[in-house]
Amino acid sequence: MALWLNLVECCGGARPGGSVNERKKKRSRARASRCDSSELSTSTHRERGEHGAAMDSTSLEPSLYTVKAVFILDNDGNRLLSKYYDPELYPSMKEQKNFERNVFNKTHKADNEIAFLEGMTIVYKSSIDLFFYVVGSAQENELMLMSVLNCMFESLSQILRKNVERRCLLDNMEGVFLVVDEIIDGGVILESDPQQVLQKVNYRADENPLSEQSVAQHITEKLALTTNVLQTAKEQIKWSILK
């Protein structure tokens, strides 16, 4: 027996019992490593889940910036008027026109008034050879967008003396832009009552739709209204922080 032990030690071997102990130690270390990895993975997934939930919560928070874009197309899908209020939404002219073309192709033969495309909520209305569109985010309230669309359509109907068609629209583009700017400013809805809009652009049915005086008055009033809106937004943000 002693001879056998000496031979094993000389050859760099180990006793059978020692070999088993080593294997047990290795298994224990492997199990511990797997447990650590599992805990790390679980912790990572938990953090990602919490982060994702926070992102979702942020994306669903109410915003003053309801409208992403407004545009009017003719019955061939050509742009007559467009305003984009989100600088990150289709920043180039090419991207905007591609989006408008896709929207037109999806809606010009449809009977619905609401469409969902490219992560956007779109409400629309047609009249003779014109299509009116108001675009909001996927989470936006369709009724809010529809109120903007109806206000714009009714206001323009008065401006154009009920002739809501391409030729009359092009002949009164200055008034059309003033109406749109009176309803929406930077994506914020300022007005949803057509009579209030018409009063602010100083329009009378028996007079010329616009004059130099009415344009100057409109600009002055709009600057004052924009200042009030921004001040209100600042107050809301301040109180939300204090809470």
C-alpha positions as CSV (number, residue, x, y, z in Angstrom):
1,M,0.0,0.0,0.0
2,A,2.8,2.4,0.9
3,L,4.6,1.5,-2.3
4,W,1.4,2.3,-4.3
5,L,1.0,5.7,-2.6
6,N,4.6,6.6,-3.3
7,L,4.2,5.7,-7.0
8,V,1.1,7.9,-7.2
9,E,2.8,10.9,-5.6
10,C,5.9,10.5,-7.8
11,C,3.7,10.5,-10.9
12,G,1.9,13.7,-9.8
13,G,-1.4,11.8,-9.2
14,A,-4.0,12.1,-6.5
15,R,-5.7,9.7,-4.2
16,P,-9.1,8.6,-5.5
17,G,-10.9,10.2,-2.5
18,G,-9.2,13.5,-3.2
19,S,-10.2,13.4,-6.8
20,V,-13.9,13.0,-5.8
21,N,-13.6,15.9,-3.4
22,E,-12.2,18.1,-6.1
23,R,-15.1,17.2,-8.4
24,K,-17.6,18.1,-5.7
25,K,-16.0,21.4,-5.2
26,K,-16.1,22.2,-8.9
27,R,-19.8,21.3,-9.0
28,S,-20.5,23.6,-6.1
29,R,-18.6,26.4,-7.7
30,A,-20.5,25.8,-11.0
31,R,-23.9,25.9,-9.2
32,A,-23.0,29.1,-7.4
33,S,-21.9,30.7,-10.7
34,R,-25.2,29.6,-12.4
35,C,-27.2,31.1,-9.5
36,D,-25.3,34.4,-9.7
37,S,-25.9,34.5,-13.5
38,S,-29.6,33.7,-13.0
39,E,-30.0,36.4,-10.3
40,L,-28.2,39.0,-12.6
41,S,-30.4,38.1,-15.5
42,T,-33.5,38.4,-13.4
43,S,-32.4,41.7,-12.1
44,T,-31.6,43.0,-15.6
45,H,-35.0,41.9,-16.9
46,R,-36.7,43.6,-13.9
47,E,-34.8,46.8,-14.6
48,R,-35.7,46.7,-18.2
49,G,-39.3,46.1,-17.4
50,E,-39.4,49.0,-15.0
51,H,-37.7,51.2,-17.5
52,G,-40.1,50.2,-20.2
53,A,-43.1,50.8,-17.9
54,A,-41.7,54.3,-17.2
55,M,-41.3,55.0,-20.9
56,D,-44.9,53.8,-21.5
57,S,-46.1,56.0,-18.7
58,T,-44.3,59.0,-20.1
59,S,-45.6,58.4,-23.6
60,L,-49.2,58.3,-22.3
61,E,-48.9,61.6,-20.3
62,P,-51.3,64.3,-21.5
63,S,-49.7,67.0,-23.7
64,L,-50.8,70.4,-24.9
65,Y,-49.3,69.6,-28.2
66,T,-52.2,67.7,-29.6
67,V,-51.9,68.2,-33.4
68,K,-48.9,66.9,-35.2
69,A,-49.8,68.1,-38.7
70,V,-52.6,69.6,-40.8
71,F,-52.8,69.4,-44.6
72,I,-55.2,69.9,-47.5
73,L,-54.9,67.9,-50.7
74,D,-56.8,68.1,-54.0
75,N,-58.5,65.1,-55.5
76,D,-55.3,64.0,-57.2
77,G,-53.4,64.0,-53.9
78,N,-51.5,67.1,-54.6
79,R,-50.6,69.4,-51.7
80,L,-52.4,72.7,-51.4
81,L,-51.6,73.5,-47.8
82,S,-49.6,71.8,-45.1
83,K,-48.3,72.6,-41.6
84,Y,-46.2,70.2,-39.5
85,Y,-45.9,71.1,-35.9
86,D,-43.5,68.3,-34.7
87,P,-40.0,69.0,-36.0
88,E,-39.1,65.3,-35.5
89,L,-42.1,64.1,-37.6
90,Y,-41.0,63.9,-41.3
91,P,-38.5,66.7,-41.1
92,S,-37.8,66.8,-44.9
93,M,-40.1,67.9,-47.7
94,K,-39.7,64.5,-49.3
95,E,-40.7,62.6,-46.2
96,Q,-43.8,64.9,-45.7
97,K,-45.0,64.4,-49.3
98,N,-44.4,60.6,-49.1
99,F,-46.5,60.6,-45.9
100,E,-49.3,62.7,-47.5
101,R,-49.3,60.4,-50.6
102,N,-49.7,57.3,-48.4
103,V,-52.4,59.0,-46.4
104,F,-54.3,60.0,-49.6
105,N,-54.0,56.5,-51.1
106,K,-55.4,55.0,-47.9
107,T,-58.3,57.4,-47.5
108,H,-59.5,59.0,-50.7
109,K,-61.8,56.0,-51.5
110,A,-62.7,55.1,-48.0
111,D,-66.0,56.0,-46.2
112,N,-64.5,56.3,-42.8
113,E,-63.5,59.5,-41.1
114,I,-60.6,58.1,-39.1
115,A,-57.4,56.3,-40.3
116,F,-54.4,54.9,-38.5
117,L,-51.1,55.0,-40.5
118,E,-47.4,55.0,-39.6
119,G,-48.1,55.3,-35.9
120,M,-50.4,58.3,-36.4
121,T,-54.1,58.9,-35.8
122,I,-55.6,60.8,-38.8
123,V,-59.1,62.3,-39.1
124,Y,-60.2,63.6,-42.4
125,K,-63.1,65.1,-44.4
126,S,-63.7,65.6,-48.2
127,S,-65.6,68.3,-50.1
128,I,-66.0,68.2,-53.9
129,D,-62.3,68.1,-55.0
130,L,-60.6,68.7,-51.6
131,F,-59.5,66.5,-48.7
132,F,-58.8,68.0,-45.2
133,Y,-56.6,66.1,-42.8
134,V,-55.7,66.6,-39.1
135,V,-52.9,64.3,-37.7
136,G,-52.2,63.4,-34.1
137,S,-50.2,60.7,-32.3
138,A,-51.4,57.1,-31.9
139,Q,-52.5,57.8,-28.3
140,E,-54.4,61.0,-29.2
141,N,-58.1,61.4,-28.6
142,E,-59.9,61.2,-31.9
143,L,-62.7,63.5,-30.7
144,M,-60.2,66.3,-30.0
145,L,-58.7,65.9,-33.5
146,M,-62.2,65.8,-35.0
147,S,-63.1,69.0,-33.2
148,V,-60.2,70.7,-34.9
149,L,-61.1,69.3,-38.3
150,N,-64.7,70.4,-38.0
151,C,-63.7,73.9,-36.8
152,M,-61.3,74.3,-39.7
153,F,-63.9,73.0,-42.3
154,E,-66.7,75.2,-41.0
155,S,-64.5,78.3,-40.7
156,L,-63.2,77.8,-44.3
157,S,-66.7,77.2,-45.5
158,Q,-67.6,80.7,-44.3
159,I,-64.5,82.2,-45.7
160,L,-65.1,80.7,-49.1
161,R,-68.8,81.4,-49.0
162,K,-69.8,77.8,-49.0
163,N,-67.7,77.1,-52.1
164,V,-65.3,74.7,-50.5
165,E,-63.5,73.6,-53.6
166,R,-60.0,73.9,-55.1
167,R,-60.3,77.1,-57.1
168,C,-61.9,79.1,-54.4
169,L,-59.3,77.8,-51.8
170,L,-56.4,78.8,-54.0
171,D,-57.9,82.3,-54.5
172,N,-58.2,82.8,-50.7
173,M,-55.0,81.2,-49.4
174,E,-54.1,84.1,-47.2
175,G,-57.4,83.7,-45.4
176,V,-57.0,79.9,-45.2
177,F,-53.6,80.2,-43.5
178,L,-55.0,82.8,-41.0
179,V,-57.9,80.4,-40.1
180,V,-55.5,77.5,-39.6
181,D,-53.2,79.6,-37.5
182,E,-56.1,80.8,-35.4
183,I,-57.1,77.3,-34.6
184,I,-53.7,75.7,-34.0
185,D,-50.4,77.3,-32.8
186,G,-47.4,75.0,-32.7
187,G,-49.6,71.9,-32.3
188,V,-51.6,73.5,-29.4
189,I,-55.3,73.8,-30.0
190,L,-56.3,77.5,-29.5
191,E,-59.9,77.5,-30.7
192,S,-62.6,75.0,-31.7
193,D,-65.5,77.3,-32.2
194,P,-65.8,78.5,-35.9
195,Q,-67.6,81.7,-34.9
196,Q,-64.8,82.7,-32.6
197,V,-62.3,82.0,-35.3
198,L,-64.2,84.1,-37.9
199,Q,-64.5,86.9,-35.3
200,K,-60.8,86.8,-34.7
201,V,-59.9,87.1,-38.3
202,N,-62.4,90.0,-38.6
203,Y,-64.4,88.4,-41.4
204,R,-67.9,89.5,-42.4
205,A,-69.9,87.8,-45.1
206,D,-70.9,91.0,-46.9
207,E,-67.3,92.4,-46.9
208,N,-64.0,91.3,-48.4
209,P,-62.7,88.3,-46.4
210,L,-59.6,90.1,-45.4
211,S,-58.0,93.6,-45.3
212,E,-54.7,95.0,-44.4
213,Q,-56.2,96.2,-41.1
214,S,-57.7,92.8,-40.3
215,V,-54.4,91.0,-41.0
216,A,-52.4,93.4,-38.7
217,Q,-55.1,93.0,-36.0
218,H,-55.0,89.3,-36.4
219,I,-51.2,89.2,-36.0
220,T,-51.4,91.4,-32.8
221,E,-54.1,89.3,-31.2
222,K,-52.4,86.1,-32.1
223,L,-49.1,87.2,-30.5
224,A,-51.0,88.1,-27.3
225,L,-52.9,84.8,-27.3
226,T,-49.7,82.8,-27.9
227,T,-48.1,84.6,-24.9
228,N,-51.1,83.7,-22.7
229,V,-50.9,80.0,-23.8
230,L,-47.2,79.8,-23.0
231,Q,-47.7,81.5,-19.7
232,T,-50.5,79.0,-18.8
233,A,-48.3,76.1,-19.8
234,K,-45.4,77.4,-17.6
235,E,-47.8,77.8,-14.7
236,Q,-49.0,74.2,-15.1
237,I,-45.5,72.9,-15.3
238,K,-44.5,74.9,-12.2
239,W,-47.4,73.6,-10.1
240,S,-46.8,70.0,-11.3
241,I,-43.2,70.3,-10.1
242,L,-44.2,71.7,-6.7
243,K,-46.7,68.8,-6.2
